[in-house]
């Protein structure tokens, strides 16, 4: 009994130091489930405009599931969030390559589905990227109300200043 009394304060101190870390890890970034209500991020409720494989031919209108699996997916939304005023005709979108964990959520979406789109920010300017002249690399987080699932990514297959 005497040894437990001496160790109890040390165990309590260790537990107290670990709990805040675990608590913060559960509430950080895109791991937060459900729609966001943070004032730090611009979010809009909108709808899906299109769901397409990342690679298509210009006049292609129907797609096989294998095209999404093999090439990745692009979801575009009826929102200019993150694009205006520099690119007033651009639309918010998320592009994923094949094999990404949340592709199934994106592939299951349909035009007209209700979603929340949050703008996470533009790409960082550097020698090859001027976000005022290159619309690529804008980051979004999307919550699908029907599927109760979220995903995030950039609006194009190549980042600002890329290929």
N, C-alpha and C positions, 0 to 999 in steps of 0.2 A: 504494500500500500504506500509506503514511504517513497518508493521510486516513481510511482504514478503521479504523485503530487508534484515532484520536481520536474517531470517531463511535460505535464499538462500545460504550463505556461508557454513552453517552447513550441508545443504543437499548436496552441492557440495563435501564437504569433505567426507561425508559418502559414496557417490557414487564413489568417487575416490578410497576409501579404498576397496570397494567391487569389482570393476571391475577387478583388477589384479587376484583376487582369482577365479572369474568366468572364466576368460580367461585361466588360468592355468589348471583348471579342464577339460576344453574341449580338451586339447592337451596332457593329461597324459596317459601313458601306453597303454594297449590294446584297449582303446576306439578310438584311431586314426584309421580312416578308410583307406582302400587302401593299396597297397604294401608299405613296409617301405624302406626308403633310408638313414637310420641312420648309421653312421660309428661306433657307440657304440655297435651294435649288428651284429653278423655274420648271414647273410641271403643268401639263394640260391634259384634260380628258379629251380624247379624240377617237378616231376610228382608223382601222387598217385600210389602206388604199389598195395595196397589192402585196402578194406573196409569190415570189418567183425563185427558181434556182439561181445561184450566183452567176452561172454561165448559161446563156441562152442565145438563140439566133434572133435576129431583129424582128421577124414577123411571127415568132412562136407565141401561141396563146394558151396551149394546154401543156401540162408537164406530168411526167411519170414520177412516182415516188423515188425511183432510183436516181433521177437527176438531182433531187434535193440531197439524197444520201451521198452521192458521188461528187457533187460540185459545191455544196453549201447552199445557203439560203439568204435572200434579201427580203426584208419586210419594209415597206414604205408606208408612211402615215399621212393623214390629211391634216398636216400641221407644218408651219414654217418655223417652228420653235428652233432656236439656235442658228438659223440661217439669215434672218433679217437683221439689220437693213443691208448688210453687205451683199447677200445673195437672196434678194426678195422673191425669186421664183423657185428657189430650192425647197425641198421637203425633208423633214426629219425621216431618218431611215436607220436600220441596223443591218449590217452585213456580217455573216459568219462564213468561214470556210467549213469544209466537210469535217465531220468528227467532233465538233464542239458540243459540250455537254447539254446545252439548252436548245439545240437545233430542233428537237422534237416539239418543243413548245412553239417555236416560230413556224414550223411546217404545219402545225395544226390550226393556225390562224387563217381567217378568211376575210376578204374585203367586207367592211361593215362591222367587224367585231370591235367592241368597245375596249379601249386600252387607256392607260395613263402613260404618257411619255414625259420623262424628265430629262432636261438638258444638263449634262454633267460638265460640259465645258469644251472649249476649242483646243486644238493641238497647240503645243508649245512652239513659239516661233524659234527658228534657228536658221542657219545659212541656206538650207534648201527649202524651208517652209515659211511662207508668209500667209497666215490665216486670213488676211484681208484680200488675197488674190487667189487662194486655193481653198475650195469649199470642203476638201476631204479631211477626214480625221476628227470630225466632231463626235463627241461621245454622248451616248444616250443610255438611259435605263428605262425599260418598258415593263409595265405590269398589265397582264391580261386578266380582265375581270371575270371572264367565263371560265378560264382554266385555273384561276387563282395561282398563277405562276409568273415569275419575272425572268428577264434576261437583260444583258447589256452588251454594248459593243459600239464600234464606230460606224459612221454612215456609209462608208465605202470600203472596197476590198483593199485599197492601198491608202496609206496614211498621207497626210499633207507632205508635199515635196517628194513623194515616192514615185514609183514607176508609172 
